[in-house]
Amino acid sequence: MKKEFVQFRCSVYEKKLLKVKARKSGLSISAYCRRAAFDDRIVERMTDEQIEAYKLLVKYQRNFRLITNMFRKRNPKLAEETAQLAKEIRQHLLNFKK
């Protein structure tokens, strides 16, 4: 349980910036400042638009994998290209998680 109270001075601009960053990460200003002070991980929450883009990338990655499997016997070069594209999409998806 937190009982101690700490204050610090900042400019109006700095306070607004703290509010914006805290809101984007889904934290209160106090929690944001504590995490920043102790070098804890602060993750910015994804917007609805970013979530939709992520879902779309997941569908594309799956579809390209299916296309690769379909063309594997008929056209190995095309299968290789679609497999590479699916891997690139997968890498972008993994970057979203960081």
C-alpha positions in Angstrom: 0.0 0.0 0.0 1.3 3.4 -1.0 1.4 5.9 1.9 4.2 8.3 1.0 3.6 11.4 -1.1 6.2 12.9 -3.5 5.9 16.1 -5.4 8.1 17.6 -8.2 7.9 20.7 -10.3 7.5 20.8 -14.0 6.5 23.2 -16.7 2.9 23.4 -18.1 4.2 21.7 -21.3 5.9 18.9 -19.4 2.7 18.3 -17.4 0.6 18.1 -20.5 3.2 15.7 -22.1 3.1 13.5 -19.0 -0.7 13.4 -19.2 -0.7 12.4 -22.8 2.0 9.7 -22.4 0.2 8.3 -19.3 -3.1 8.2 -21.2 -1.6 6.5 -24.2 -0.1 3.9 -22.0 -3.3 3.4 -20.0 -1.7 4.6 -16.7 -2.3 7.4 -14.2 0.3 10.1 -14.1 1.6 8.7 -10.8 1.9 5.2 -12.1 3.6 6.5 -15.3 6.1 8.5 -13.3 6.9 5.6 -11.0 7.5 3.3 -13.9 9.6 5.8 -15.7 11.7 6.5 -12.5 12.3 2.8 -11.9 13.0 2.0 -15.6 10.0 -0.4 -15.7 8.5 -1.2 -19.1 5.9 1.3 -20.3 3.9 0.0 -23.2 1.8 2.4 -25.3 -1.7 0.9 -25.9 -2.7 0.3 -29.5 -5.5 2.4 -31.0 -8.5 0.8 -32.5 -7.1 1.5 -35.9 -3.8 -0.2 -35.1 -5.7 -3.2 -33.8 -7.7 -3.5 -37.0 -4.5 -3.3 -39.0 -3.0 -6.0 -36.8 -6.0 -8.3 -37.4 -5.8 -7.6 -41.2 -2.1 -8.6 -41.2 -2.9 -11.8 -39.4 -5.4 -12.7 -42.0 -3.0 -11.8 -44.9 -0.2 -13.9 -43.3 -2.5 -16.9 -43.0 -3.8 -16.5 -46.5 -0.3 -16.3 -48.0 0.7 -19.4 -46.1 -2.3 -21.2 -47.6 -1.5 -20.0 -51.1 2.1 -21.2 -50.6 0.9 -24.7 -49.7 -1.4 -24.7 -52.7 1.3 -23.8 -55.2 4.1 -25.8 -53.7 3.8 -28.7 -56.3 2.7 -26.7 -59.3 5.0 -23.7 -59.2 7.8 -23.9 -56.6 9.1 -20.4 -57.4 5.8 -18.8 -56.7 5.4 -20.8 -53.6 8.8 -19.6 -52.4 7.9 -15.9 -53.1 4.6 -16.2 -51.2 6.3 -18.0 -48.4 8.8 -15.1 -48.1 6.0 -12.6 -48.1 4.2 -14.5 -45.3 7.5 -14.5 -43.3 7.8 -10.7 -43.8 4.3 -10.2 -42.6 5.0 -12.4 -39.6 8.0 -10.3 -38.7 5.8 -7.2 -38.8 3.3 -8.9 -36.5 6.0 -9.8 -34.0 7.1 -6.1 -34.0 3.6 -5.2 -32.9 4.0 -7.3 -29.7 7.1 -5.3 -28.6 
